Amino acid sequence: MTAAIFGVVVLLTAVFAFLNGFRDVSLSTALPVRNRALTPSVAVLLAAFFNFVGALLSATLAVAVSETWISLPPGTDGLHILVAGLLSACAWGLLMWWRGIPVPSTHMLVGGLAGAGLASLAVGGSGVGGVDQSLLLQVVLPLLLSPLVAYSGAFLLVYPATWAARHTQPSVVNQRFRRSQSIAAGAVAFGHGLQDGQRVSAVLLLALLAAGYSDGGSIPLWVALLSAVMITAGTLFGGWRISRTIGYRITRIDPLRGSVAQMYSALMLFVGALALHWPLSTTHTVTSAVLGAGENQHFSVTNRRLVIRIVGLWVLTPVVTAALAFVLALALSPLG
């Protein structure tokens, strides 16, 4: 039974990784395509390549997440928590993609695991345990503060960028920043691979530990490869519903502001992953930076109603996935 449920967890994790790339490809491609810096095909291929490289290099973060911050009960109890959490995250992610709303995969996964863990406790199981005290400082606070930091930082960086271009013809400015936006798109995709790849690998490592197939300490090569391949596959088949939201519906943004937003987003993702070892939501970071850079212009055309709706769904995401995972875990409990 343990082997069968472990196989289900691996399959669901692969689906989750595919959907992650499928939905989040817009975060690196929407702006360069909207500003004609890249064609859609080139933008997607660029994003797929850098997502793959970033996800492969994210193994050390995955080990930290799976072994330091949280642990699952051994055996089928822990695997059932993962199944319920992954199912809820995948279902909510698909619904939000269909509605064209960018929501963070990290919040979906954390909410799902929390809800499934509560359900396990409710039926007399072990639940989620072994949460390190650094969880609040290194996980929760960065996820909560990253939208504010991304918004304010991108808003402020528009000032020096526009000042430096004040004596240059608008057509020349647009041409130069289209080139830089091509580089920024690859940087965002690489940062996405670093950040989101480690979440996928962490889930697989948690499954290995719960099933008793690993004693921790290192990441198997197949885990890193599966995470990178499935995120890349999702990127290549990515849908464009969220691209329209980021590139056109949130705010009007030119090549200068688009380049500032993406460069700053990539910097945040790099620092979070490589220097601070903090998991940052790529969706939060990029969407907030786009909004901040777009707001800093003489005639802002921000769709405030849509922004309020997106922020509200960000808040609801962990709540909804937790509730759904709770119900799913209760339904799975007789199989334990």
C-alpha positions as CSV (number, residue, x, y, z in Angstrom):
1,M,0.0,0.0,0.0
2,T,2.8,2.4,0.9
3,A,4.5,1.9,-2.5
4,A,1.2,2.4,-4.4
5,I,0.4,5.7,-2.5
6,F,4.0,6.8,-3.0
7,G,3.6,6.3,-6.8
8,V,0.4,8.4,-6.7
9,V,2.3,11.2,-4.9
10,V,5.0,11.2,-7.5
11,L,2.4,11.3,-10.3
12,L,0.5,14.2,-8.6
13,T,3.8,16.1,-8.0
14,A,4.6,15.8,-11.7
15,V,1.2,17.1,-12.5
16,F,1.6,20.0,-10.0
17,A,5.0,20.8,-11.6
18,F,3.6,20.8,-15.1
19,L,0.7,23.1,-14.1
20,N,3.2,25.3,-12.3
21,G,5.1,25.9,-15.6
22,F,1.9,26.0,-17.6
23,R,0.4,28.8,-15.5
24,D,3.6,30.7,-14.6
25,V,5.1,30.9,-18.1
26,S,3.2,34.2,-18.4
27,L,5.3,35.8,-15.7
28,S,8.4,35.9,-17.9
29,T,6.8,36.1,-21.4
30,A,3.8,38.4,-21.1
31,L,5.6,41.7,-21.0
32,P,8.3,41.1,-23.7
33,V,5.6,39.8,-26.0
34,R,3.3,42.7,-25.2
35,N,6.1,45.2,-25.9
36,R,7.3,43.4,-29.0
37,A,10.7,42.6,-27.5
38,L,10.3,38.9,-28.3
39,T,8.0,36.9,-30.4
40,P,5.7,34.4,-28.5
41,S,7.7,31.4,-29.7
42,V,11.1,32.8,-28.8
43,A,9.8,34.0,-25.5
44,V,8.4,30.6,-24.6
45,L,11.6,28.7,-25.7
46,L,13.7,31.2,-23.7
47,A,11.5,30.7,-20.6
48,A,11.6,26.9,-20.9
49,F,15.4,26.8,-21.1
50,F,16.1,29.0,-18.1
51,N,13.3,27.4,-16.1
52,F,15.0,24.0,-16.7
53,V,18.4,25.3,-15.6
54,G,17.0,27.1,-12.6
55,A,15.0,24.1,-11.4
56,L,18.1,21.8,-11.7
57,L,20.1,24.2,-9.5
58,S,17.4,24.4,-6.8
59,A,18.2,21.2,-5.0
60,T,19.9,22.7,-2.0
61,L,16.8,24.8,-1.2
62,A,14.6,21.7,-1.5
63,V,16.7,19.8,1.1
64,A,16.4,22.8,3.5
65,V,12.6,23.0,3.1
66,S,11.9,19.2,3.4
67,E,14.3,18.6,6.3
68,T,14.5,21.8,8.3
69,W,11.1,23.5,8.2
70,I,8.6,20.7,8.2
71,S,8.3,16.9,8.6
72,L,5.5,14.5,7.9
73,P,4.4,11.4,9.9
74,P,5.9,8.2,8.5
75,G,4.0,5.8,6.3
76,T,0.6,6.2,4.7
77,D,-0.5,9.0,7.0
78,G,2.2,11.3,5.6
79,L,1.6,10.2,2.1
80,H,-2.2,10.8,2.4
81,I,-1.4,14.4,3.5
82,L,0.7,14.9,0.4
83,V,-2.0,13.4,-1.9
84,A,-4.8,15.7,-0.5
85,G,-2.6,18.8,-0.5
86,L,-1.4,18.3,-4.1
87,L,-5.0,17.5,-5.3
88,S,-6.3,20.7,-3.8
89,A,-3.4,22.8,-5.1
90,C,-3.8,21.4,-8.6
91,A,-7.6,21.9,-8.7
92,W,-7.4,25.5,-7.4
93,G,-4.5,26.4,-9.8
94,L,-6.5,25.1,-12.8
95,L,-9.6,27.1,-11.8
96,M,-7.5,30.3,-11.4
97,W,-5.8,29.8,-14.7
98,W,-9.1,29.3,-16.4
99,R,-10.2,32.7,-14.9
100,G,-7.0,34.3,-16.0
101,I,-5.9,35.2,-12.4
102,P,-2.3,34.8,-11.3
103,V,-2.2,33.1,-7.9
104,P,0.9,31.8,-6.2
105,S,1.6,28.0,-6.3
106,T,3.4,28.2,-3.0
107,H,0.4,29.5,-1.1
108,M,-1.7,26.8,-2.7
109,L,0.7,24.1,-1.6
110,V,1.2,25.4,1.9
111,G,-2.5,25.8,2.4
112,G,-3.2,22.3,1.0
113,L,-0.6,20.6,3.3
114,A,-1.9,22.5,6.3
115,G,-5.5,21.5,5.7
116,A,-4.7,17.9,5.1
117,G,-2.5,17.8,8.2
118,L,-5.5,19.2,10.3
119,A,-7.7,16.5,8.8
120,S,-5.2,13.8,9.7
121,L,-5.2,15.1,13.3
122,A,-9.0,15.1,13.3
123,V,-9.2,11.4,12.5
124,G,-6.6,10.5,15.0
125,G,-3.5,10.6,12.8
126,S,-0.2,12.3,13.4
127,G,-0.8,15.4,11.3
128,V,2.0,17.7,10.1
129,G,4.7,18.0,12.7
130,G,8.3,19.0,13.2
131,V,7.8,22.5,12.1
132,D,11.0,24.5,12.7
133,Q,10.8,27.8,14.6
134,S,12.5,29.5,11.6
135,L,9.4,28.8,9.5
136,L,7.8,32.1,10.4
137,L,10.9,34.2,9.7
138,Q,12.2,32.3,6.6
139,V,8.9,31.3,4.9
140,V,5.8,33.1,6.1
141,L,7.1,36.6,6.4
142,P,8.9,36.7,3.0
143,L,5.8,35.4,1.3
144,L,3.7,38.1,3.0
145,L,6.1,40.9,2.5
146,S,7.3,40.2,-1.0
147,P,4.4,41.9,-2.8
148,L,5.0,45.1,-0.9
149,V,8.7,45.1,-1.5
150,A,8.3,44.3,-5.2
151,Y,5.7,47.0,-5.7
152,S,7.6,49.7,-3.9
153,G,10.9,48.8,-5.3
154,A,9.7,48.8,-8.9
155,F,7.8,52.0,-8.4
156,L,10.9,53.8,-7.1
157,L,13.3,52.4,-9.7
158,V,11.3,54.0,-12.5
159,Y,12.5,57.4,-11.3
160,P,16.3,56.9,-12.1
161,A,15.4,55.0,-15.3
162,T,13.2,57.8,-16.7
163,W,15.8,60.4,-15.5
164,A,18.6,58.7,-17.4
165,A,16.5,58.6,-20.6
166,R,15.1,62.1,-20.3
167,H,17.2,63.5,-23.2
168,T,16.8,60.5,-25.5
169,Q,14.2,60.1,-28.2
170,P,11.2,57.9,-27.1
171,S,11.8,55.6,-30.1
172,V,15.4,55.0,-29.1
173,V,14.4,54.5,-25.4
174,N,11.9,51.9,-26.4
175,Q,14.4,50.1,-28.7
176,R,17.0,49.9,-25.9
177,F,14.7,48.8,-23.3
178,R,13.2,46.1,-25.5
179,R,16.6,44.6,-25.7
180,S,17.1,44.7,-22.0
181,Q,13.6,43.2,-21.5
182,S,14.7,40.2,-23.5
183,I,17.5,39.6,-21.0
184,A,15.1,40.3,-18.1
185,A,12.7,37.7,-19.4
186,G,15.3,35.0,-19.2
187,A,16.4,36.2,-15.8
188,V,12.8,36.0,-14.5
189,A,12.5,32.5,-15.9
190,F,15.7,31.4,-14.2
191,G,14.5,32.9,-10.9
192,H,11.2,31.1,-11.3
193,G,13.1,27.8,-11.8
194,L,15.2,28.4,-8.7
195,Q,12.2,29.3,-6.5
196,D,9.4,27.0,-7.8
197,G,11.7,24.0,-8.7
198,Q,12.7,23.7,-5.1
199,R,9.1,23.4,-3.9
200,V,8.5,20.5,-6.3
201,S,11.7,18.8,-5.2
202,A,10.8,19.4,-1.6
203,V,7.4,17.6,-2.0
204,L,9.2,14.6,-3.5
205,L,11.7,14.5,-0.7
206,L,9.0,14.7,1.9
207,A,7.3,11.7,0.1
208,L,10.6,9.7,0.1
209,L,11.1,10.4,3.8
210,A,7.5,9.5,4.7
211,A,7.6,6.3,2.7
212,G,11.0,5.3,4.3
213,Y,12.8,5.3,1.0
214,S,15.3,7.9,2.1
215,D,17.0,9.0,5.3
216,G,17.5,12.6,4.0
217,G,20.7,14.5,3.6
218,S,20.8,14.7,-0.2
219,I,18.5,15.0,-3.1
220,P,18.4,12.0,-5.6
221,L,19.2,13.0,-9.2
222,W,15.8,11.7,-10.5
223,V,14.0,14.1,-8.2
224,A,15.9,17.2,-9.6
225,L,15.4,15.9,-13.1
226,L,11.7,15.2,-12.7
227,S,11.1,18.7,-11.2
228,A,13.0,20.4,-14.0
229,V,11.6,18.4,-16.8
230,M,7.9,18.8,-15.8
231,I,8.2,22.5,-15.1
232,T,9.9,22.9,-18.5
233,A,7.2,20.8,-20.2
234,G,4.5,23.0,-18.6
235,T,6.3,26.1,-19.8
236,L,6.4,24.8,-23.4
237,F,2.7,24.0,-23.4
238,G,1.8,27.1,-21.4
239,G,-1.5,28.8,-21.7
240,W,-1.8,32.5,-22.4
241,R,-4.8,33.4,-20.3
242,I,-2.7,34.9,-17.5
243,S,-0.5,36.6,-20.1
244,R,-3.4,38.8,-21.1
245,T,-4.0,39.7,-17.4
246,I,-0.4,40.7,-16.7
247,G,0.5,42.2,-20.1
248,Y,-2.7,44.1,-20.8
249,R,-5.4,44.1,-18.1
250,I,-3.6,45.1,-14.9
251,T,-2.0,48.3,-16.2
252,R,-0.5,49.9,-19.3
253,I,3.3,49.4,-19.3
254,D,5.9,50.4,-21.8
255,P,9.3,48.8,-22.5
256,L,11.1,51.0,-19.9
257,R,8.8,50.1,-17.1
258,G,8.4,46.5,-18.2
259,S,12.2,46.1,-18.1
260,V,12.4,47.7,-14.7
261,A,9.7,45.5,-13.3
262,Q,11.2,42.3,-14.6
263,M,14.8,43.1,-13.8
264,Y,13.8,44.0,-10.2
265,S,11.7,40.9,-9.9
266,A,14.6,38.7,-11.1
267,L,16.9,40.3,-8.6
268,M,14.4,39.6,-5.7
269,L,14.1,36.0,-6.8
270,F,17.9,35.5,-7.0
271,V,18.6,37.1,-3.7
272,G,15.8,35.1,-2.0
273,A,16.9,31.8,-3.4
274,L,20.7,32.1,-3.5
275,A,21.6,34.5,-0.7
276,L,18.8,34.4,1.9
277,H,17.4,30.9,1.1
278,W,13.9,32.4,1.3
279,P,11.1,30.9,-0.8
280,L,9.5,33.9,-2.7
281,S,6.4,33.6,-4.8
282,T,7.3,34.4,-8.4
283,T,3.6,35.3,-9.0
284,H,3.6,37.8,-6.1
285,T,6.9,39.3,-7.1
286,V,6.3,39.8,-10.8
287,T,2.7,40.9,-10.6
288,S,3.4,43.4,-7.8
289,A,6.5,44.8,-9.6
290,V,4.5,45.2,-12.9
291,L,1.8,47.0,-10.9
292,G,4.4,49.2,-9.1
293,A,6.2,50.2,-12.3
294,G,3.0,50.8,-14.2
295,E,1.7,53.1,-11.5
296,N,4.7,55.4,-11.7
297,Q,3.6,57.4,-14.8
298,H,1.8,60.6,-15.5
299,F,-1.4,58.9,-16.6
300,S,-1.9,55.7,-14.7
301,V,-4.4,53.3,-16.3
302,T,-4.3,50.7,-13.6
303,N,-7.4,48.5,-13.4
304,R,-8.0,48.9,-9.7
305,R,-11.0,46.7,-9.6
306,L,-9.0,43.8,-11.1
307,V,-6.1,44.5,-8.7
308,I,-8.4,44.3,-5.7
309,R,-9.9,41.0,-7.1
310,I,-6.4,39.5,-7.5
311,V,-5.2,40.5,-4.0
312,G,-8.4,39.2,-2.5
313,L,-7.8,35.8,-4.3
314,W,-4.3,35.8,-3.0
315,V,-5.6,36.0,0.5
316,L,-8.3,33.4,-0.2
317,T,-5.9,30.9,-1.9
318,P,-4.4,29.2,1.2
319,V,-7.8,29.2,2.9
320,V,-9.6,27.6,0.0
321,T,-6.9,25.0,-0.7
322,A,-6.7,24.2,3.1
323,A,-10.5,23.6,3.2
324,L,-10.5,21.5,0.1
325,A,-7.5,19.4,1.2
326,F,-9.2,19.0,4.6
327,V,-12.2,17.4,2.9
328,L,-10.1,15.3,0.6
329,A,-7.9,14.0,3.4
330,L,-11.1,13.0,5.4
331,A,-12.3,11.1,2.3
332,L,-8.9,9.4,2.0
333,S,-8.6,8.5,5.7
334,P,-10.5,5.1,5.4
335,L,-7.8,4.0,3.0
336,G,-5.0,4.5,5.6
